[in-house]
Amino acid sequence: MKNLPHPEQSDAEHVSIYEFMTYKNNLDQTVFLVDSLRTIGYDVVIVNQPTYPENLVQQNPPIIDGGADYIERNAMAHVALYQALK
């Protein structure tokens, strides 16, 4: 299934999660947080919880924002992911 775009975001505004995780250091240089964490020995897991239709058979179903879904469902998705990564 194709990921649906966020209703308030156009393709022109799209930034990858990796690109979004940056900050400016004290020398005003852009630093990629993922690279910094990997350099000091951390594993980095980026989880994208995309938008998806609530019902695949319904015409024009409500769209669920996966990142704003029920906390219990998101927690269980994370538990399953981390167990699979062991």
C-alpha positions in Angstrom: 0.0 0.0 0.0 1.3 3.5 -0.9 1.9 5.9 2.0 -0.5 8.7 1.9 0.9 12.3 2.2 0.1 14.2 5.3 -2.9 16.4 4.5 -1.0 19.6 5.3 2.2 18.8 3.4 2.9 19.0 -0.3 5.6 17.0 -2.1 7.6 20.2 -2.5 7.8 20.5 1.3 8.9 16.9 1.8 12.0 16.4 3.9 13.2 12.9 4.9 13.2 12.0 8.5 17.0 11.7 8.3 17.3 15.3 6.8 14.8 16.6 9.4 17.1 15.4 12.3 19.6 18.2 12.1 20.8 21.1 14.3 23.1 24.0 14.0 26.3 23.8 16.2 28.0 26.8 17.8 29.9 27.5 14.5 26.5 27.7 12.7 27.2 24.5 10.8 24.4 22.0 10.1 25.0 18.8 11.9 23.2 15.6 11.2 22.1 14.1 14.5 22.0 10.5 13.2 25.6 10.7 12.0 26.7 12.2 15.3 25.0 9.5 17.3 26.5 6.7 15.1 30.0 8.3 15.4 29.9 7.9 19.2 28.7 4.3 19.0 24.9 4.5 19.2 22.6 2.5 17.0 19.9 4.7 15.5 16.4 3.4 14.7 14.1 5.8 12.8 10.5 4.9 12.9 8.1 6.5 10.4 4.4 5.9 11.4 2.7 7.0 8.1 -0.8 8.1 7.5 -3.2 5.4 6.3 -6.9 4.9 5.6 -8.9 3.6 8.5 -10.8 1.2 6.3 -9.5 -0.2 3.0 -12.9 -1.1 1.6 -14.8 2.1 2.5 -15.1 4.8 -0.1 -13.2 7.9 1.2 -12.4 6.5 4.6 -11.1 8.7 7.4 -7.3 9.0 7.3 -5.4 8.0 10.4 -2.2 9.9 11.3 0.0 6.9 12.4 2.2 9.1 14.7 -0.9 10.4 16.4 -2.7 7.0 16.7 -3.6 5.4 20.0 -0.5 5.3 22.2 -1.1 1.7 23.1 -1.1 0.7 19.4 2.0 2.7 18.7 3.7 1.2 21.8 2.9 -2.4 20.6 4.3 -1.6 17.2 7.5 -0.4 18.8 7.7 -3.5 21.0 7.3 -5.7 18.0 9.9 -3.7 16.0 12.5 -3.9 18.8 11.9 -7.6 19.4 12.5 -8.2 15.7 15.8 -6.2 15.8 17.3 -8.2 18.6 
